[in-house]
């Protein structure tokens, strides 16, 4: 049932949201000259896929997990996109392609071996990763791999059509803080 909802809602989002997506793309061109960000992530059954987002950091920023990134790499436009969660909108394409779901565990980087091991131990990789989920609306990020994997497994056990819409709704309302970005220490 959730795959049907994923296809329906991502198609609706991409078609009805096309003017917004194009405007965000154009503003991203002005901000960094490279409005889209592509990154390899770990998906269902630990298969790698390319996740697409609107760029929020300078193009020369290190390609690391957000909680390891330097906050000074985030552009002003990128900070706005993160705050309103519009940076995630291009992932509707990943959802439509079947690489992701709207609700599920956030996909991690292949270099996050501790998180991968914790998720594998708990069977989290049996599901498609999501644009949002329980950990995101609770403000749990990838800096605590064991806790994140535990919450991801709990979410998958309790996932229903109702909780699917609840996570999407709470994310749209701005619930959750997203991955923390480390602040640069003063010299």
C-alpha positions, -999 to 999 in steps of 0.1 A, spaced: 0 0 0 28 25 8 44 19 -26 11 29 -43 10 60 -21 47 68 -28 41 67 -66 9 87 -64 22 114 -40 56 117 -57 39 121 -91 15 147 -77 44 165 -60 66 165 -91 38 176 -114 20 202 -92 52 213 -76 70 218 -110 68 256 -109 83 257 -73 110 232 -82 120 252 -113 121 284 -92 142 268 -65 165 254 -92 169 289 -108 176 305 -74 201 277 -67 219 285 -99 223 321 -87 234 309 -53 261 283 -62 260 278 -99 252 242 -92 217 239 -77 215 201 -75 235 178 -52 240 141 -60 253 117 -35 257 79 -32 236 65 -4 228 30 10 193 19 1 171 -12 5 190 -44 9 222 -23 11 221 -14 -26 237 18 -35 217 46 -53 222 82 -61 202 105 -40 193 140 -54 187 171 -33 189 208 -38 224 220 -29 227 238 5 265 239 8 292 254 -14 301 231 -42 336 227 -28 324 215 6 335 181 19 312 153 10 306 139 45 277 132 67 259 165 77 268 161 113 305 161 103 302 190 79 313 225 88 285 250 92 304 277 74 300 256 42 262 262 42 251 291 20 225 316 31 201 302 5 210 267 17 202 276 53 167 287 42 162 256 21 171 234 51 149 254 75 118 249 53 130 214 42 127 223 5 162 209 -1 146 174 1 120 180 -27 141 165 -55 140 132 -36 105 129 -50 123 116 -81 141 89 -60 107 80 -45 91 77 -80 120 55 -92 114 31 -63 148 38 -46 131 56 -16 98 59 1 83 91 15 84 76 50 113 53 61 148 54 76 169 82 61 195 67 38 231 68 50 264 72 33 284 41 25 312 54 48 289 53 78 300 18 87 288 19 123 253 29 113 252 4 85 262 -24 110 236 -13 135 209 -11 109 218 -45 94 217 -61 128 181 -47 133 168 -56 98 164 -19 88 177 -25 53 147 -46 44 127 -14 38 132 14 13 149 44 29 127 74 33 126 112 28 114 114 64 106 91 93 102 88 131 139 97 138 136 129 118 104 141 135 120 133 169 152 153 160 175 122 161 203 125 136 231 102 123 256 113 150 242 86 173 242 54 151 229 29 177 200 51 188 191 60 152 191 23 141 169 14 171 144 42 163 144 32 126 136 -4 135 108 7 159 94 29 131 94 0 106 76 -23 131 49 3 137 46 16 101 11 18 88 -8 41 64 -16 63 94 20 67 107 32 71 71 10 102 67 18 113 103 56 115 95 50 134 63 26 158 79 49 165 109 78 170 86 58 195 65 49 213 97 86 217 105 89 191 132 124 179 138 157 197 134 174 176 108 210 166 110 231 189 132 259 207 116 290 213 136 299 249 143 334 261 134 354 267 166 368 302 169 405 307 162 
